[in-house]
Amino acid sequence: MVHVENHMTHRIGWLRAAVLGANDGIVSTASLVMGVAASGADRSAIIVAGLAGLVAGAMSMAAGEFVSVSSQADTERADLERERLELATDPEGELTELAGIYEERGLDADLARRVAEQLTASDALAAHARDELGISEVVVARPVQAAVTSAATFAAGAAVPLITALPAMGGGTRILLVAVLSLASLAVLGVVGARAGGAPPGRAAARVAFWGALAMGITAAIGALVGVAV
């Protein structure tokens, strides 16, 4: 019987960007809508502010993710080039270094040396990238994937409070409805993200709901204060 395991590590790249994007979309847009509504602005101003927040936020998330993950990818490429050069100029030293890594992980000296020799013969750069630098195909930086995922999920998350605010209703009712549905969406997002990553869902749901409620409450309070002052 074949033993099969289903690990979630391969999802790290897009899952992190997706959860971050959707969470930010819900929290920032709901906070923006509630803050503007609490200031006493009319429905059209609230919708314009929410829509502007959706578009600007999605573009900002895409740009930010692309730049940050590209920087990570540049660092990975530079490290690999440095390692490739070291393998070409000092192969014996690199072999000894690799064997030392395996010794530190618990192998005896002879076995560590044999493992290092076999992996070096198979693909020296891949062995050093994985075991010395911690770079593997599973977690390698993918800037475009991160940017597209973040923008799309931010827009999807931001659509929840924006659509909730569309119907004509009183300011207090609008704020309450946006807060309730946004917090419910954050809790669901926490559960989905946790299950996709194989983590306990309860803690994740409580975490995102708490910080979302805090952000919305502070923004609504500031909006109300500014509305009274103006």
N, CA and C of each residue as an Amber inpcrd file, in Angstrom:
protein
   690
   0.8470000  -1.2000000   0.0000000   0.0000000   0.0000000   0.0000000
   0.8820000   1.2490000   0.0000000   0.5990000   2.1700000  -0.8890000
   1.3880000   3.3840000  -1.0040000   0.9360000   4.3990000   0.0440000
   1.8990000   4.9400000   0.7800000   1.6050000   5.9540000   1.7960000
   1.6140000   7.3350000   1.1480000   0.4670000   7.9960000   1.1710000
   0.3360000   9.2960000   0.5140000   0.0530000  10.3620000   1.5620000
   0.8000000  11.4710000   1.5050000   0.5810000  12.5920000   2.4010000
   0.2450000  13.8310000   1.5960000  -0.6890000  14.6150000   2.1130000
  -1.1120000  15.8310000   1.4230000  -0.6590000  17.0430000   2.2270000
   0.4690000  17.6300000   1.8360000   0.9910000  18.8000000   2.5330000
   0.5030000  20.0850000   1.8660000   0.5490000  21.1730000   2.6300000
   0.0070000  22.4500000   2.1610000   1.0830000  23.4680000   1.8230000
   2.3510000  23.0980000   1.9610000   3.4330000  24.0680000   1.7740000
   3.4330000  24.6960000   0.3900000   3.0240000  23.9240000  -0.6260000
   3.0410000  24.4430000  -1.9960000   2.0550000  25.5840000  -2.1980000
   1.1720000  25.7890000  -1.2340000   0.1770000  26.8500000  -1.3590000
   0.6290000  28.1650000  -0.7350000   1.7890000  28.1780000  -0.1040000
   2.2120000  29.3430000   0.6740000   2.1970000  30.6250000  -0.1480000
   2.7680000  30.5770000  -1.3690000   2.8990000  31.7870000  -2.1730000
   1.5830000  32.4760000  -2.4470000   0.6510000  31.7470000  -3.0630000
  -0.6110000  32.3870000  -3.4270000  -1.5560000  32.5180000  -2.2400000
  -1.4630000  31.6000000  -1.2700000  -2.3770000  31.6640000  -0.1270000
  -2.1010000  32.8980000   0.7230000  -0.8500000  33.1990000   0.9670000
  -0.5040000  34.3870000   1.7480000  -1.0240000  35.6420000   1.0790000
  -0.7910000  35.7510000  -0.2540000  -1.2360000  36.9290000  -0.9880000
  -2.7580000  37.0110000  -1.0260000  -3.4270000  35.8660000  -1.1700000
  -4.8850000  35.8600000  -1.2490000  -5.5310000  36.2760000   0.0680000
  -5.0590000  35.6980000   1.1620000  -5.6230000  36.0290000   2.4690000
  -5.3450000  37.4850000   2.8200000  -4.1210000  37.9360000   2.5660000
  -3.7720000  39.3300000   2.8490000  -4.6230000  40.2800000   2.0180000
  -4.7800000  39.9770000   0.7290000  -5.5540000  40.8500000  -0.1520000
  -7.0130000  40.9360000   0.2540000  -7.6480000  39.7830000   0.4610000
  -9.0690000  39.7840000   0.8160000  -9.2990000  40.4260000   2.1770000
  -8.4540000  40.1190000   3.1390000  -8.5800000  40.7010000   4.4720000
  -8.4470000  42.2250000   4.4100000  -7.4320000  42.7010000   3.6930000
  -7.2080000  44.1430000   3.5780000  -8.3580000  44.8090000   2.8400000
  -8.8770000  44.1240000   1.8150000  -9.9950000  44.6890000   1.0600000
 -11.2220000  44.8970000   1.9190000 -11.5490000  43.8920000   2.7210000
 -12.7230000  44.0020000   3.5940000 -12.4990000  45.0730000   4.6600000
 -11.3790000  44.9740000   5.3640000 -11.1440000  45.8700000   6.5090000
 -11.0110000  47.3210000   6.0680000 -10.1780000  47.5900000   5.0490000
  -9.9430000  48.9790000   4.6580000 -11.1850000  49.6240000   4.0510000
 -11.8850000  48.8830000   3.2020000 -13.0670000  49.4680000   2.5580000
 -14.2160000  49.6130000   3.5450000 -14.4210000  48.6140000   4.4020000
 -15.4730000  48.7300000   5.4110000 -15.1720000  49.8960000   6.3620000
 -13.9210000  50.0230000   6.7640000 -13.5430000  51.1290000   7.6480000
 -13.7580000  52.4670000   6.9590000 -13.3780000  52.5390000   5.6770000
 -13.5570000  53.7730000   4.9220000 -15.0280000  54.1380000   4.8000000
 -15.8490000  53.1580000   4.4280000 -17.2900000  53.4000000   4.2770000
 -17.9050000  53.8180000   5.6110000 -17.5430000  53.1370000   6.6800000
 -18.1060000  53.4620000   7.9910000 -17.6340000  54.8210000   8.4870000
 -16.3670000  55.1460000   8.2280000 -15.8540000  56.4400000   8.6400000
 -16.5460000  57.5860000   7.9290000 -16.7310000  57.4360000   6.6110000
 -17.4070000  58.4830000   5.8440000 -18.8730000  58.5730000   6.2470000
 -19.5250000  57.4240000   6.4530000 -20.9320000  57.4250000   6.8610000
 -21.1010000  58.0580000   8.2410000 -20.1610000  57.7730000   9.1400000
 -20.2530000  58.3290000  10.4910000 -20.0520000  59.8380000  10.5080000
 -19.4000000  60.3770000   9.4730000 -19.1970000  61.8220000   9.4130000
 -20.4600000  62.5670000   9.0010000 -21.4870000  61.8210000   8.5780000
 -22.7350000  62.4440000   8.1560000 -22.8370000  62.6750000   6.6670000
 -21.9080000  62.1360000   5.8810000 -21.9340000  62.3090000   4.4240000
 -23.1420000  61.5960000   3.8330000 -23.5780000  62.0540000   2.6460000
 -24.7340000  61.4190000   2.0120000 -24.3120000  60.1190000   1.3110000
 -25.3200000  59.3990000   0.7950000 -25.0940000  58.0740000   0.2050000
 -24.1240000  58.1320000  -0.9690000 -24.2500000  59.1150000  -1.8510000
 -23.3870000  59.1820000  -3.0310000 -21.9210000  59.3720000  -2.6400000
 -21.6710000  60.1980000  -1.6260000 -20.2900000  60.4070000  -1.1710000
 -19.7150000  59.1280000  -0.5840000 -20.5330000  58.3880000   0.1280000
 -20.0910000  57.1270000   0.7280000 -19.7110000  56.1210000  -0.3620000
 -20.5590000  56.0190000  -1.3880000 -20.3050000  55.0590000  -2.4700000
 -19.0640000  55.4530000  -3.2660000 -18.9230000  56.7420000  -3.5640000
 -17.7430000  57.2050000  -4.3060000 -16.4700000  56.9110000  -3.5110000
 -16.5080000  57.1970000  -2.2050000 -15.3410000  56.9300000  -1.3640000
 -15.0140000  55.4430000  -1.3310000 -16.0570000  54.6090000  -1.2000000
 -15.8370000  53.1650000  -1.1670000 -15.2880000  52.6270000  -2.4770000
 -15.8300000  53.1110000  -3.5990000 -15.3630000  52.6610000  -4.9070000
 -13.9270000  53.1050000  -5.1580000 -13.6270000  54.3450000  -4.7840000
 -12.2580000  54.8360000  -4.9260000 -11.2990000  54.0170000  -4.0680000
 -11.7410000  53.6690000  -2.8670000 -10.9140000  52.8480000  -1.9950000
 -10.6730000  51.4670000  -2.5770000 -11.6860000  50.8980000  -3.2260000
 -11.5350000  49.5780000  -3.8510000 -10.4910000  49.6070000  -4.9610000
 -10.6470000  50.5780000  -5.8780000  -9.7300000  50.6480000  -7.0220000
  -8.3080000  50.9700000  -6.5720000  -8.1890000  52.0020000  -5.7390000
  -6.8580000  52.4040000  -5.2770000  -6.1960000  51.2980000  -4.4600000
  -6.9680000  50.6490000  -3.6240000  -6.4170000  49.5890000  -2.7940000
  -5.9550000  48.3900000  -3.6050000  -6.7500000  48.0030000  -4.6030000
  -6.3640000  46.8610000  -5.4400000  -5.0810000  47.1550000  -6.2020000
  -4.9700000  48.3640000  -6.7530000  -3.7500000  48.7250000  -7.4740000
  -2.5470000  48.8150000  -6.5300000  -2.7900000  49.3490000  -5.3450000
  -1.7060000  49.4660000  -4.3680000  -1.2280000  48.0880000  -3.9200000
  -2.1730000  47.1690000  -3.6880000  -1.7960000  45.8190000  -3.2890000
  -0.9880000  45.1310000  -4.3760000  -1.4350000  45.2840000  -5.6310000
  -0.7240000  44.6480000  -6.7480000   0.6950000  45.1890000  -6.8550000
   0.8200000  46.5200000  -6.8060000   2.1420000  47.1280000  -6.9240000
   3.0330000  46.7530000  -5.7500000   2.4770000  46.8120000  -4.5480000
   3.2650000  46.4970000  -3.3640000   3.7390000  45.0550000  -3.3490000
   2.8410000  44.1310000  -3.6860000   3.2210000  42.7160000  -3.7210000
   4.2620000  42.4580000  -4.8000000   4.0640000  43.0720000  -5.9820000
   5.0130000  42.8340000  -7.0670000   6.4080000  43.3310000  -6.7000000
   6.4640000  44.5260000  -6.1330000   7.7640000  45.1010000  -5.7770000
   8.4390000  44.2900000  -4.6700000   7.6900000  43.9630000  -3.6310000
   8.2990000  43.2540000  -2.4990000   8.7240000  41.8400000  -2.8740000
   7.8710000  41.1250000  -3.6110000   8.2190000  39.7520000  -3.9930000
   9.3050000  39.7510000  -5.0660000   9.3280000  40.7830000  -5.9140000
  10.4170000  40.9020000  -6.8920000  11.7570000  41.0940000  -6.1830000
  11.7550000  41.8700000  -5.1080000  12.9780000  42.0590000  -4.3320000
  13.4500000  40.7350000  -3.7530000  12.5010000  39.9360000  -3.2730000
  12.8480000  38.6080000  -2.7660000  13.4150000  37.7390000  -3.8830000
  12.7820000  37.7930000  -5.0630000  13.2670000  36.9960000  -6.1930000
  14.6600000  37.4350000  -6.6260000  14.9060000  38.7540000  -6.6140000
  16.2410000  39.2550000  -6.9690000  17.3030000  38.7460000  -5.9970000
  16.9540000  38.7310000  -4.7130000  17.8870000  38.2330000  -3.7030000
  18.1650000  36.7500000  -3.9060000  17.1020000  35.9950000  -4.2110000
  17.2860000  34.5630000  -4.4560000  18.1920000  34.3160000  -5.6570000
  17.9770000  35.0780000  -6.7360000  18.8160000  34.9040000  -7.9270000
  20.2710000  35.2620000  -7.6440000  20.4820000  36.3360000  -6.8810000
  21.8480000  36.7390000  -6.5470000  22.5370000  35.6660000  -5.7090000
  21.8170000  35.0920000  -4.7570000  22.3890000  34.0350000  -3.9300000
  22.7250000  32.8020000  -4.7750000  21.8540000  32.4740000  -5.7100000
  22.1090000  31.3110000  -6.5640000  23.3170000  31.5420000  -7.4740000
  23.4500000  32.7530000  -7.9890000  24.6110000  33.0620000  -8.8300000
  25.9050000  32.9780000  -8.0170000  25.8650000  33.4750000  -6.7890000
  27.0300000  33.4070000  -5.9140000  27.3850000  31.9450000  -5.6130000
  26.3590000  31.1480000  -5.3740000  26.5830000  29.7360000  -5.0810000
  27.1220000  29.0010000  -6.3050000  26.6080000  29.3520000  -7.4860000
  27.0980000  28.7350000  -8.7190000  28.5860000  29.0420000  -8.9250000
  28.9800000  30.2720000  -8.6410000  30.3810000  30.6620000  -8.7730000
  31.2490000  29.9030000  -7.7740000  30.7920000  29.7860000  -6.5470000
  31.5580000  29.0720000  -5.5280000  31.7070000  27.5980000  -5.8710000
  30.6780000  27.0120000  -6.4620000  30.7620000  25.6140000  -6.8770000
  31.7900000  25.4290000  -7.9930000  31.8930000  26.4270000  -8.8500000
  32.8420000  26.3390000  -9.9600000  34.2760000  26.5570000  -9.5040000
  34.4770000  27.4190000  -8.5150000  35.8370000  27.7800000  -8.1020000
  36.3540000  26.9520000  -6.9220000  35.4440000  26.4360000  -6.0940000
  35.8840000  25.6810000  -4.9160000  34.9250000  24.5150000  -4.6560000
  34.8790000  23.5440000  -5.5680000  33.9290000  22.4410000  -5.4070000
  34.1630000  21.6150000  -4.1520000  35.4090000  21.4120000  -3.7710000
  35.6970000  20.6040000  -2.5860000  35.2420000  21.3200000  -1.3190000
  35.4920000  22.6160000  -1.2610000  35.0380000  23.3840000  -0.1070000
  33.5280000  23.3790000   0.0240000  32.8270000  23.4690000  -1.1090000
  31.3600000  23.4440000  -1.0960000  30.8400000  22.0740000  -0.6930000
  31.5350000  21.0110000  -1.1190000  31.1380000  19.6610000  -0.7280000
  31.2860000  19.4760000   0.7770000  32.3900000  19.9630000   1.3210000
  32.6030000  19.8830000   2.7670000  31.5500000  20.6870000   3.5250000
  31.1990000  21.8410000   2.9880000  30.1690000  22.6820000   3.6170000
  28.8270000  21.9570000   3.6360000  28.4810000  21.3140000   2.5290000
  27.2040000  20.6070000   2.4400000  27.1840000  19.4260000   3.4150000
  28.2910000  18.7030000   3.4750000  28.3770000  17.5900000   4.4190000
  28.2240000  18.0890000   5.8530000  28.8150000  19.2360000   6.1580000
  28.6930000  19.8130000   7.4930000  27.2530000  20.1440000   7.8440000
  26.4900000  20.6000000   6.8630000  25.0710000  20.9050000   7.0960000
  24.3200000  19.6380000   7.4950000  24.6040000  18.5350000   6.8100000
  23.9180000  17.2860000   7.1190000  24.3590000  16.7240000   8.4710000
  25.6070000  16.9570000   8.8300000  26.0630000  16.5440000  10.1640000
  25.3010000  17.3030000  11.2480000  25.1120000  18.5880000  11.0320000
  24.3820000  19.4070000  12.0150000  22.9330000  18.9530000  12.1620000
  22.4160000  18.3020000  11.1240000  21.0310000  17.8190000  11.1720000
  20.9180000  16.4170000  11.7640000  22.0560000  15.8400000  12.1410000
  21.9900000  14.5670000  12.8530000  22.6670000  13.3790000  12.2070000
  23.1890000  13.5190000  10.9960000  23.8670000  12.4040000  10.3510000
  25.2960000  12.3010000  10.8740000  25.8330000  11.0450000  10.9210000
  27.2320000  10.9200000  11.2940000  28.1060000  11.3910000  10.1420000
  29.3740000  11.6250000  10.4190000  30.2650000  12.2740000   9.4420000
  30.3710000  11.4960000   8.1380000  30.5040000  10.1580000   8.2250000
  30.6580000   9.3520000   7.0030000  29.3960000   9.3940000   6.1520000
  28.2520000   9.2290000   6.8010000  26.9900000   9.2360000   6.0540000
  26.7270000  10.6210000   5.4710000  27.0090000  11.6650000   6.2450000
  26.8080000  13.0260000   5.7510000  27.6510000  13.2800000   4.5100000
  28.8780000  12.7850000   4.5460000  29.7700000  12.9690000   3.3800000
  29.2320000  12.2260000   2.1690000  28.7580000  10.9880000   2.3690000
  28.2390000  10.2150000   1.2380000  26.9800000  10.8570000   0.6530000
  26.0960000  11.3340000   1.5270000  24.8780000  12.0120000   1.0550000
  25.2390000  13.2570000   0.2600000  26.1870000  14.0370000   0.7830000
  26.6160000  15.2630000   0.0980000  27.2170000  14.9390000  -1.2650000
  27.9960000  13.8830000  -1.3370000  28.6160000  13.4930000  -2.6100000
  27.5720000  13.0670000  -3.6270000  26.5880000  12.2900000  -3.1920000
  25.5650000  11.8150000  -4.1250000  24.6760000  12.9590000  -4.6080000
  24.2870000  13.8400000  -3.6990000  23.4500000  14.9740000  -4.1080000
  24.2350000  15.9410000  -4.9890000  25.4960000  16.1180000  -4.7180000
  26.3330000  16.9860000  -5.5460000  26.4770000  16.4130000  -6.9460000
  26.6360000  15.0860000  -7.0290000  26.7480000  14.4430000  -8.3320000
  25.4500000  14.5660000  -9.1220000  24.3180000  14.5630000  -8.4110000
  23.0260000  14.6640000  -9.0880000  22.7490000  16.0920000  -9.5510000
  22.8170000  17.0500000  -8.6320000  22.5780000  18.4630000  -8.9500000
  23.1170000  19.2960000  -7.7940000  24.3540000  19.7020000  -7.9080000
  25.0150000  20.4030000  -6.8100000  24.3210000  21.7060000  -6.4480000
  23.9470000  22.4900000  -7.4650000  23.3300000  23.7800000  -7.1870000
  21.9890000  23.6130000  -6.4880000  21.2030000  22.6410000  -6.9370000
  19.9020000  22.4090000  -6.3020000  20.0820000  21.9920000  -4.8480000
  21.0860000  21.1620000  -4.5800000  21.3280000  20.7120000  -3.2090000
  21.7030000  21.8830000  -2.3100000  22.5790000  22.7550000  -2.7860000
  22.9820000  23.9050000  -1.9820000  21.8460000  24.9240000  -1.8590000
  21.0840000  25.1010000  -2.9380000  19.9560000  26.0360000  -2.8750000
  18.9540000  25.5900000  -1.8140000  18.6620000  24.3100000  -1.8070000
  17.6670000  23.7890000  -0.8670000  18.1960000  23.7330000   0.5620000
  19.3780000  23.1480000   0.7500000  19.8450000  22.8350000   2.1020000
  20.7230000  23.9150000   2.7210000  21.3500000  24.7440000   1.9090000
  22.1690000  25.8300000   2.4540000  21.4140000  27.1590000   2.4560000
  20.7140000  27.4340000   1.3490000  20.0480000  28.7330000   1.2090000
  18.5730000  28.6960000   1.5710000  17.9850000  27.5090000   1.6320000
  16.5600000  27.4020000   1.9410000  15.6700000  27.7930000   0.7870000
  16.1660000  27.6860000  -0.4460000  15.3900000  28.0260000  -1.6340000
  14.9620000  26.7370000  -2.3220000  13.6510000  26.5790000  -2.5370000
  13.1520000  25.4140000  -3.2560000  12.0360000  25.8410000  -4.1900000
  11.6700000  24.9580000  -5.0940000  10.6230000  25.2630000  -6.0640000
   9.2860000  25.5190000  -5.3800000   9.0910000  24.9060000  -4.2140000
   7.8130000  25.0340000  -3.5080000   7.5760000  26.4460000  -3.0140000
   8.6230000  27.0860000  -2.4770000   8.4500000  28.3990000  -1.8440000
   9.1700000  29.5160000  -2.5920000   9.5790000  29.2720000  -3.8210000
  10.2910000  30.2920000  -4.5800000   9.3880000  31.5020000  -4.8210000
   9.9730000  32.6910000  -4.8560000   9.1990000  33.9190000  -5.0360000
   8.6230000  34.0090000  -6.4450000   7.3300000  34.3580000  -6.5490000
   6.6540000  34.5210000  -7.8430000   5.9290000  35.8760000  -7.8330000
   6.5740000  36.9370000  -8.2920000   6.0110000  38.2820000  -8.1840000
   4.6760000  38.4750000  -8.9000000   4.5550000  37.9690000 -10.1220000
   3.3180000  38.1720000 -10.8830000   2.1550000  37.4560000 -10.2050000
   2.3890000  36.2440000  -9.7660000   1.3460000  35.4920000  -9.0730000
   0.8730000  36.2340000  -7.8310000   1.8170000  36.7420000  -7.0510000
   1.4720000  37.4660000  -5.8270000   0.7050000  38.7460000  -6.1310000
   1.1240000  39.4730000  -7.1810000   0.4830000  40.7410000  -7.5260000
  -0.9530000  40.5210000  -7.9980000  -1.1460000  39.5830000  -8.9130000
  -2.4850000  39.3220000  -9.4560000  -3.4100000  38.7950000  -8.3670000
  -2.9120000  37.8770000  -7.5620000  -3.7250000  37.3040000  -6.4900000
  -4.1500000  38.3730000  -5.4960000  -3.2140000  39.2200000  -5.0970000
  -3.5220000  40.2650000  -4.1170000  -4.5520000  41.2570000  -4.6470000
  -4.3700000  41.7000000  -5.9050000  -5.3090000  42.6690000  -6.4800000
  -6.7050000  42.0820000  -6.6040000  -6.7910000  40.8490000  -7.1050000
  -8.0990000  40.2230000  -7.3200000  -8.8180000  39.9780000  -5.9960000
  -8.0970000  39.4740000  -5.0050000  -8.7510000  39.1760000  -3.7370000
  -9.0660000  40.4470000  -2.9510000  -8.2360000  41.4940000  -3.1040000
  -8.5610000  42.7610000  -2.4670000  -9.8890000  43.2870000  -3.0300000
 -10.0210000  43.2820000  -4.3500000 -11.2550000  43.7750000  -4.9770000
 -12.4600000  42.9450000  -4.5410000 -12.2920000  41.6250000  -4.4620000
 -13.3900000  40.7700000  -4.0260000 -13.7790000  41.0680000  -2.5880000
 -12.7740000  41.2350000  -1.7250000 -13.0660000  41.5580000  -0.3350000
 -13.7030000  42.9230000  -0.1810000 -13.1970000  43.9070000  -0.9090000
 -13.7260000  45.2640000  -0.8200000 -15.1510000  45.3610000  -1.3370000
 -15.5260000  44.4580000  -2.2310000 -16.8800000  44.4860000  -2.7870000
 -17.9400000  44.2060000  -1.7240000 -17.5770000  43.4730000  -0.6800000
 -18.5660000  43.1160000   0.3530000 -19.1090000  44.3540000   1.0650000
 -18.2900000  45.1750000   1.6950000 -18.8460000  46.3730000   2.3420000
 -19.4020000  47.3910000   1.3480000 -18.8130000  47.4540000   0.1520000
 -19.2960000  48.4220000  -0.8280000 -20.7110000  48.0790000  -1.2850000
 -20.9530000  46.8270000  -1.6080000 -22.2950000  46.4010000  -2.0300000
 -23.2870000  46.5480000  -0.8850000 -22.8270000  46.2540000   0.3240000
 -23.6980000  46.3870000   1.4920000 -24.1520000  47.8290000   1.6890000
 -23.2990000  48.7760000   1.3400000 -23.6180000  50.1970000   1.5420000
 -24.4590000  50.7880000   0.4250000 -24.6960000  50.0500000  -0.6590000
 -25.4080000  50.6040000  -1.8190000 -26.8660000  50.9750000  -1.5530000
 -27.6780000  50.1400000  -0.8940000 -29.0970000  50.4800000  -0.7140000
 -29.2960000  51.7650000   0.0930000 -30.3820000  52.4560000  -0.1730000
 -30.7160000  53.6630000   0.5790000 -31.1820000  53.2660000   1.9790000
 -30.5540000  53.8400000   2.9860000 -30.9190000  53.5520000   4.3790000
 -30.3330000  54.6400000   5.2690000 -30.7300000  54.6340000   6.5170000
 -30.2130000  55.6040000   7.4570000 -28.7370000  55.3840000   7.7390000
 -28.0580000  56.4560000   8.1580000 -26.6250000  56.3610000   8.4030000
 -26.2620000  55.3200000   9.4490000 -27.0100000  55.2810000  10.5600000
 -26.7330000  54.3180000  11.6150000 -26.9590000  52.8910000  11.1570000
 -28.0410000  52.6900000  10.4030000 -28.3420000  51.3590000   9.8810000
 -27.2620000  50.9050000   8.9050000 -26.8080000  51.8310000   8.0540000
 -25.7590000  51.4930000   7.0760000 -24.4730000  51.0850000   7.7960000
 -24.0920000  51.8460000   8.7980000 -22.8670000  51.5340000   9.5380000
 -22.9720000  50.1660000  10.1990000 -24.1130000  49.8990000  10.8470000
 -24.3020000  48.6310000  11.5330000 -24.2810000  47.4620000  10.5590000
 -24.9710000  47.6170000   9.4270000 -25.0550000  46.5360000   8.4460000
 -23.6860000  46.2480000   7.8250000 -22.9620000  47.3030000   7.4870000
 -21.6230000  47.1230000   6.9230000 -20.7140000  46.4230000   7.9340000
 -20.7970000  46.8320000   9.1920000 -19.9520000  46.2380000  10.2260000
 -20.2620000  44.7600000  10.4130000 -21.5400000  44.4170000  10.4900000
 -21.9320000  43.0190000  10.7420000 -21.5240000  42.1120000   9.5820000
 -21.8550000  42.5090000   8.3600000 -21.5360000  41.6640000   7.2090000
 -20.0330000  41.5900000   6.9540000 -19.3390000  42.6870000   7.2000000
 -17.8900000  42.6750000   7.0060000 -17.2000000  41.7700000   8.0210000
 -17.6460000  41.8430000   9.2760000 -17.0570000  40.9870000  10.3010000
 -17.3720000  39.5160000  10.0410000 -18.5770000  39.2470000   9.5680000
 -18.9370000  37.8680000   9.2220000 -18.0670000  37.3680000   8.0660000
 -17.8380000  38.2470000   7.0940000 -16.9870000  37.8750000   5.9560000
 -15.5520000  37.6310000   6.4030000 -15.0560000  38.4490000   7.3260000
 -13.7020000  38.2570000   7.8510000 -13.5750000  36.9220000   8.5810000
 -14.6070000  36.5790000   9.3540000 -14.5770000  35.3020000  10.0630000
 -14.5610000  34.1310000   9.0860000 -15.3920000  34.2250000   8.0430000
 -15.4130000  33.1770000   7.0170000 -14.0610000  33.0980000   6.3130000
 -13.4980000  34.2570000   6.0060000 -12.1850000  34.3000000   5.3590000
 -11.1340000  33.6320000   6.2320000 -11.1840000  33.9030000   7.5310000
 -10.2340000  33.2740000   8.4350000 -10.3510000  31.7610000   8.4270000
 -11.5810000  31.2610000   8.4090000 -11.8090000  29.8110000   8.3790000
 -11.3170000  29.2070000   7.0710000 -11.6710000  29.8570000   5.9490000
 -11.2570000  29.3450000   4.6350000  -9.7410000  29.3320000   4.5040000
  -9.1020000  30.4480000   4.9010000  -7.6490000  30.5220000   4.8180000
  -6.9760000  29.4770000   5.6840000  -7.5270000  29.2650000   6.8840000
  -6.9430000  28.2710000   7.7870000  -7.0940000  26.8620000   7.2290000
  -8.2630000  26.5580000   6.6930000  -8.4840000  25.2170000   6.1340000
  -7.6200000  24.9860000   4.9000000  -7.4640000  26.0260000   4.0780000
  -6.6220000  25.8840000   2.8860000  -5.1770000  25.6300000   3.2630000
  -4.7590000  26.1870000   4.3970000  -3.3860000  26.0040000   4.8490000
  -3.2240000  24.8790000   5.8490000  -4.3300000  24.1830000   6.1790000
  -4.2530000  23.0700000   7.1090000  -4.0970000  23.4830000   8.5540000
  -4.5150000  24.7140000   8.9130000  -4.3660000  25.2190000  10.2780000
  -5.7220000  25.2100000  10.9920000  -5.7430000  25.2940000  12.3340000
  -7.0090000  25.3470000  13.0810000  -7.8150000  26.5890000  12.6870000
  -9.0860000  26.4370000  12.3200000  -9.8610000  27.5770000  11.8210000
 -10.3600000  28.5450000  12.8760000 -10.6450000  28.0540000  14.0820000
 -11.2300000  28.9210000  15.1050000 -10.3560000  30.1000000  15.4640000
  -9.0950000  29.8420000  15.7040000  -8.1700000  30.9020000  16.0800000
  -8.0150000  31.9230000  14.9610000  -7.9260000  31.4390000  13.7020000
  -7.7690000  32.3410000  12.5640000  -8.9870000  33.2400000  12.4120000
 -10.1850000  32.6770000  12.5580000 -11.4080000  33.4660000  12.4310000
 -11.4870000  34.5390000  13.5090000 -11.1750000  34.1610000  14.7420000
 -11.2250000  35.1270000  15.8420000 -10.2000000  36.2310000  15.6490000
  -9.0220000  35.8700000  15.1560000  -7.9440000  36.8520000  14.9720000
  -8.3380000  37.9130000  13.9520000  -8.7940000  37.5030000  12.7800000
  -9.1150000  38.4890000  11.7460000 -10.3480000  39.3030000  12.1150000
 -11.3080000  38.6770000  12.8010000 -12.5090000  39.4150000  13.2090000
 -12.1710000  40.4720000  14.2540000 -11.3010000  40.1360000  15.1960000
 -10.9290000  41.0940000  16.2410000 -10.2520000  42.3260000  15.6530000
  -9.2170000  42.1080000  14.8330000  -8.4850000  43.2430000  14.2710000
  -9.3460000  44.0250000  13.2900000 -10.2390000  43.3470000  12.5860000
 -11.1510000  44.0560000  11.6990000 -12.1060000  44.9370000  12.4750000
 -12.6570000  44.4150000  13.5630000 -13.5730000  45.2010000  14.3970000
 -12.8660000  46.4050000  14.9940000 -11.6260000  46.2120000  15.4220000
 -10.8630000  47.3200000  15.9960000 -10.6390000  48.4200000  14.9620000
 -10.2500000  48.0400000  13.7470000 -10.0040000  49.0330000  12.6990000
 -11.2780000  49.7820000  12.3280000 -12.3720000  49.0530000  12.1840000
 -13.6460000  49.6940000  11.8240000 -14.1270000  50.6230000  12.9310000
 -14.0050000  50.1810000  14.1840000 -14.4720000  50.9970000  15.2960000
 -13.6960000  52.2960000  15.4180000 -12.3890000  52.2160000  15.2900000
 -11.5650000  53.4260000  15.3930000 -11.8670000  54.3870000  14.2500000
 -11.9850000  53.8500000  13.0280000 -12.2510000  54.7140000  11.8690000
 -13.6200000  55.3690000  11.9700000 -14.6310000  54.6100000  12.4050000
 -15.9750000  55.1680000  12.5600000 -15.9830000  56.2680000  13.6120000
 -15.2390000  56.0500000  14.7090000 -15.1780000  57.0680000  15.7560000
 -14.5210000  58.3400000  15.2630000 -13.4460000  58.1970000  14.5030000
 -12.7740000  59.3760000  13.9450000 -13.6800000  60.0960000  12.9650000
 -14.3920000  59.3130000  12.1180000 -15.3360000  59.9370000  11.1790000
 -16.4140000  60.7310000  11.8810000 -16.9250000  60.1710000  12.9650000
 -17.9690000  60.8840000  13.7140000 -17.4170000  62.1770000  14.3330000
 -16.2300000  62.1100000  14.8850000 -15.6100000  63.3040000  15.4800000
 -15.3440000  64.3780000  14.4300000 -14.8200000  63.9610000  13.2680000
 -14.5410000  64.9150000  12.2020000 -15.8240000  65.5290000  11.6730000
 -16.8760000  64.6970000  11.5720000 -18.1600000  65.1990000  11.0810000
 -18.7390000  66.2500000  11.9860000 -18.6010000  66.0280000  13.2890000
 -19.1160000  67.0130000  14.2550000 -18.2840000  68.2940000  14.1970000
 -16.9520000  68.1380000  14.0710000 -16.0830000  69.3010000  14.0530000
 -16.2760000  70.1450000  12.8140000 -16.4870000  69.4810000  11.6790000
 -16.6540000  70.2040000  10.4220000 -18.0460000  70.7680000  10.3250000
